[in-house]
Each structure stands twice: as C-alpha cells, then as structure tokens.
Amino acid sequence: MHQVRIYPTRAAAAHAVAAQFVASSERAMTMQGRFTVALAGGSTPRDVYRLLASDDYMSMVEWAYSHFFWGDERTVPLNDPDNNAHMARETLIDHVPIPMNHIHRIPSQLPPEEAAWAYEQTLREFFGSRGLEQPQFDLVLLGMGAEGHTASLFPHSPVLWESERWVVATYVEPIKSWRITLTPLALNAAAKVIFLVAGEEKAQALREVLGDQKQPELFPAQIIDPPQGKVLWIVDQAAASLLDT
C-alpha cells in the first residue's frame, strides 16, 4: 500500500518524517520491545536527523532499545564527509543516548565485496538470533535521486533483480564509484518504508515513479513495494509540482 503526502516546504516534510519515525518506534516498542531502522544517506535526511536529536523529539524515542542500520553506503572511510554513517553520527547519533553496540554501520573501509559480505553477515546474525529469516526492519528511510534511484539501486543495475543476497557491492558507472547497498529483497521485507523527496529537480522522476507505468529498470524506486508492509511518500511541494493531485 502506497500513500503520498505533500507538504508546502522541505522543513515541513522533514517534520512529518520525524513524526513518522517516532510513531514507528512507539509501535515497534509495543509489539516487540525494540526498534530497528535502516537510515538513509545523502543530503535530504539531514534535517530529519537534526530534528530527532532536538528537544522537540529526543524524549519521544526509546533510544536504548533502538538499532540503527543503513540502506547503503559509499566506499569511503567512516570519517569521510561523504560517508552516510558519518553524516548520521554528526547530526543524530552523537546527540542521543543510543548504545554504541546498537550502531550497525556498513564497514566501508573494507574492499567493496568484502564489505558487502560482512554486512550481510551482520544482518543475518542480528535478525537470525531473533528467529527471523529476513531482515525485517521496522522502518526503512529512503531518498530518491533525480533519475529515480534509491539507496544505491541505480537504473539498469543488475542489483535490481538480485534474488538471494541481502547486501551487495555495486559499481555505479555514471559516477565511477563503488557502493554497498541493501537489495530489494532486504528492503521489501520491511514493515514500513518512508521516502523523503524534496526539491524541484526531483519532480520529473517522482512523476514517473508514481505513475501507472512500471519501469523499475529505468526508475529503481518503483521496485520498493513490500508485500507485507507499507510505503509512505513524504514530499515537498517543489518535488510534487508535476503530480496530478
């Protein structure tokens, strides 16, 4: 089930995602006493993380029972400004009382294939020890690129059709860079997925992704469709400017 909610500004959209984060954490705590979330990288979620670390939201989350994972990562060291975990640490992790052993970052300092295998093992040990055969995140936060990619699932990538692995290394030819990413198999096992999309440069891709014609090879964000979960699109007015509303 997909829902689309449009907000007048980027800031309003960030507040909406922060509120959804809190609601998902409360639901997870009630159901199983812990909260597992896969965080997004890139620039768009920065405002969300800062809000969650603020006085307005911090006390609403049971940080001691929360576990952070990542949907994808760039193959750069942890202290590199382009590292997704580094961004989350600066904006959120360093400011909330979450145990350090609850931070499950992608080991991006390793060679790409080795990093992918290591992170898959992390997921299998964490969720397997809880009797689960899939990485059933309570919440997955995702963004979307101007060409329709999400996490590190890019157009025409063979990763889109991966049917066994939870985590893979993928070389992204347009940007000449290796990435480590959760696969659709892992992402689509989530209880809830929230896309945060902001900016006029995303408008055309958003229209295509939410349109009736399914072309995940061209617009990979379309492949995110958890059969047992929900997908919520939170977008600002600029990104939604080409939608039929």
C-alpha positions as CSV (number, residue, x, y, z in Angstrom):
1,M,0.0,0.0,0.0
2,H,1.5,3.4,-1.1
3,Q,0.4,6.8,0.2
4,V,1.6,10.2,-0.9
5,R,1.6,13.2,1.4
6,I,2.6,16.6,0.1
7,Y,3.9,19.4,2.4
8,P,4.4,23.0,1.5
9,T,8.1,23.2,2.3
10,R,11.2,21.0,2.8
11,A,11.2,21.8,6.5
12,A,7.5,20.7,6.9
13,A,8.3,17.5,5.1
14,A,11.2,16.8,7.5
15,H,9.0,17.4,10.5
16,A,6.5,14.9,9.0
17,V,9.2,12.2,8.6
18,A,10.4,12.8,12.2
19,A,6.9,12.4,13.5
20,Q,6.6,9.1,11.5
21,F,9.9,7.9,12.9
22,V,8.6,8.5,16.4
23,A,5.3,6.7,15.6
24,S,7.1,3.7,14.1
25,S,9.4,3.5,17.2
26,E,6.4,3.5,19.5
27,R,4.7,0.8,17.5
28,A,7.8,-1.4,17.4
29,M,8.4,-1.0,21.2
30,T,4.8,-2.0,21.9
31,M,5.0,-5.1,19.6
32,Q,8.5,-6.4,20.3
33,G,10.3,-4.2,22.7
34,R,12.9,-2.9,20.2
35,F,13.1,-0.7,17.2
36,T,15.1,-1.4,14.1
37,V,15.6,1.2,11.4
38,A,17.6,1.5,8.2
39,L,18.8,5.0,7.8
40,A,19.2,6.9,4.6
41,G,22.2,8.8,3.4
42,G,22.5,11.8,1.1
43,S,21.6,15.4,1.9
44,T,17.8,15.2,2.2
45,P,17.5,13.4,5.6
46,R,20.0,15.7,7.4
47,D,17.1,17.9,8.7
48,V,15.2,14.9,9.9
49,Y,18.1,13.6,11.9
50,R,18.7,17.1,13.4
51,L,15.0,17.2,14.4
52,L,15.2,13.8,16.1
53,A,18.2,15.0,18.1
54,S,16.4,18.1,19.2
55,D,14.5,18.8,22.4
56,D,11.2,18.6,20.5
57,Y,11.7,14.9,19.6
58,M,14.5,13.3,21.5
59,S,12.5,12.2,24.5
60,M,9.8,10.5,22.3
61,V,12.1,7.7,21.2
62,E,13.4,4.8,23.3
63,W,17.0,5.1,22.1
64,A,18.3,2.4,24.5
65,Y,16.2,-0.1,22.6
66,S,16.8,1.2,19.1
67,H,19.1,-0.3,16.5
68,F,20.5,1.7,13.5
69,F,21.4,0.1,10.2
70,W,22.0,1.7,6.8
71,G,20.3,1.2,3.4
72,D,23.5,1.9,1.6
73,E,27.0,3.3,1.9
74,R,29.7,4.9,-0.2
75,T,33.1,3.1,-0.1
76,V,34.9,5.7,1.9
77,P,36.3,5.7,5.4
78,L,33.9,6.4,8.3
79,N,35.4,9.8,8.9
80,D,35.0,10.9,5.3
81,P,32.3,13.7,4.9
82,D,30.7,11.6,2.2
83,N,30.2,8.6,4.4
84,N,26.5,8.1,5.2
85,A,27.2,6.9,8.8
86,H,29.5,9.8,9.4
87,M,26.6,12.2,8.4
88,A,24.2,10.4,10.7
89,R,26.7,10.5,13.6
90,E,27.2,14.2,13.3
91,T,23.6,15.1,13.0
92,L,21.9,12.4,15.2
93,I,24.0,9.6,16.8
94,D,26.3,11.8,18.8
95,H,23.4,13.7,20.3
96,V,21.1,10.9,21.5
97,P,21.6,8.2,24.2
98,I,21.8,5.2,21.8
99,P,24.2,2.4,22.9
100,M,27.2,2.2,20.6
101,N,26.7,-1.5,20.1
102,H,23.3,-0.7,18.6
103,I,25.0,1.1,15.7
104,H,25.4,-1.4,12.9
105,R,27.3,0.6,10.2
106,I,28.5,-0.8,6.9
107,P,32.2,-1.5,7.0
108,S,33.0,0.8,4.1
109,Q,36.7,0.8,4.9
110,L,36.9,-2.8,3.5
111,P,37.1,-3.7,-0.2
112,P,33.6,-3.5,-1.7
113,E,32.8,-7.2,-2.0
114,E,34.3,-7.9,1.4
115,A,32.2,-5.1,3.0
116,A,29.0,-6.4,1.4
117,W,29.6,-9.9,2.7
118,A,30.5,-8.7,6.2
119,Y,27.4,-6.5,6.4
120,E,25.1,-9.3,5.2
121,Q,26.6,-11.5,8.0
122,T,25.8,-8.7,10.4
123,L,22.2,-8.7,9.3
124,R,21.9,-12.5,9.3
125,E,23.3,-12.7,12.8
126,F,21.1,-9.9,14.2
127,F,17.8,-11.0,12.7
128,G,18.6,-14.7,12.8
129,S,19.2,-14.5,16.5
130,R,15.7,-13.2,16.8
131,G,14.2,-16.1,14.9
132,L,13.8,-14.2,11.6
133,E,14.7,-15.5,8.2
134,Q,14.6,-12.0,6.6
135,P,15.9,-8.6,7.8
136,Q,12.6,-7.3,8.9
137,F,13.2,-3.6,9.7
138,D,10.5,-1.8,11.5
139,L,11.3,1.3,9.4
140,V,13.4,2.0,6.3
141,L,14.1,5.6,5.4
142,L,14.9,6.2,1.7
143,G,15.5,9.1,-0.5
144,M,15.3,9.3,-4.3
145,G,17.7,10.7,-6.9
146,A,16.8,13.0,-9.8
147,E,17.0,10.0,-12.1
148,G,14.8,7.8,-9.9
149,H,17.4,5.8,-8.0
150,T,17.0,4.9,-4.3
151,A,19.6,3.6,-1.8
152,S,22.3,2.5,-4.3
153,L,19.9,0.9,-6.7
154,F,20.6,2.7,-9.9
155,P,19.0,2.4,-13.3
156,H,19.9,-0.7,-15.3
157,S,21.8,-2.2,-12.4
158,P,21.8,-6.0,-12.1
159,V,21.3,-5.5,-8.3
160,L,17.6,-4.7,-9.1
161,W,17.0,-8.4,-9.8
162,E,19.1,-9.9,-7.0
163,S,17.0,-12.8,-5.6
164,E,19.3,-14.2,-2.9
165,R,21.6,-11.7,-1.4
166,W,20.6,-9.1,1.2
167,V,23.6,-6.8,0.6
168,V,25.8,-6.4,-2.5
169,A,28.6,-4.3,-3.8
170,T,27.7,-2.5,-7.0
171,Y,29.8,-0.3,-9.3
172,V,27.9,2.7,-10.4
173,E,29.2,3.6,-13.8
174,P,27.7,7.1,-14.2
175,I,29.5,8.3,-11.1
176,K,32.5,5.9,-11.4
177,S,32.1,4.7,-7.8
178,W,31.6,1.6,-5.8
179,R,28.6,1.4,-3.4
180,I,27.4,-1.1,-0.8
181,T,23.6,-1.4,-0.8
182,L,20.8,-3.4,0.6
183,T,19.0,-5.3,-2.1
184,P,15.3,-5.1,-2.9
185,L,14.9,-8.5,-1.3
186,A,16.0,-6.9,2.0
187,L,14.3,-3.6,1.7
188,N,11.0,-5.1,0.7
189,A,10.8,-7.2,3.9
190,A,10.3,-4.0,5.9
191,A,7.2,-3.3,7.9
192,K,7.3,0.3,6.7
193,V,9.2,2.3,4.1
194,I,9.3,6.1,4.1
195,F,10.6,8.0,1.1
196,L,11.5,11.6,1.7
197,V,11.7,13.6,-1.6
198,A,12.4,17.3,-1.8
199,G,13.3,19.8,-4.5
200,E,12.1,20.7,-7.9
201,E,14.9,18.7,-9.5
202,K,13.2,15.5,-8.3
203,A,9.8,16.4,-9.8
204,Q,10.0,14.6,-13.2
205,A,11.4,11.4,-11.6
206,L,8.8,11.5,-8.9
207,R,6.0,11.7,-11.5
208,E,7.4,8.7,-13.4
209,V,8.0,6.6,-10.3
210,L,4.4,7.2,-9.0
211,G,2.9,6.9,-12.4
212,D,0.9,3.9,-13.7
213,Q,3.7,2.6,-16.0
214,K,6.1,0.3,-14.1
215,Q,9.6,0.6,-15.4
216,P,11.9,-0.3,-12.4
217,E,14.8,-0.8,-14.8
218,L,14.6,2.9,-15.5
219,F,13.2,4.1,-12.2
220,P,14.5,1.8,-9.5
221,A,12.5,3.5,-6.7
222,Q,9.5,1.6,-8.2
223,I,10.9,-1.7,-7.1
224,I,10.4,-0.8,-3.5
225,D,7.0,-2.4,-2.8
226,P,7.0,-4.5,0.4
227,P,4.2,-7.2,0.2
228,Q,3.6,-7.2,3.9
229,G,4.5,-3.6,4.6
230,K,3.5,0.0,3.8
231,V,5.2,2.7,1.7
232,L,4.7,6.4,2.6
233,W,6.0,9.1,0.2
234,I,6.5,12.4,2.1
235,V,7.3,15.1,-0.5
236,D,7.6,18.8,-0.6
237,Q,5.5,21.0,-2.9
238,A,8.5,21.5,-5.2
239,A,9.0,17.8,-5.8
240,A,5.3,17.3,-6.2
241,S,4.9,20.1,-8.8
242,L,4.3,17.7,-11.7
243,L,2.0,15.3,-9.9
244,D,-1.7,15.0,-10.8
245,T,-3.3,16.0,-7.5
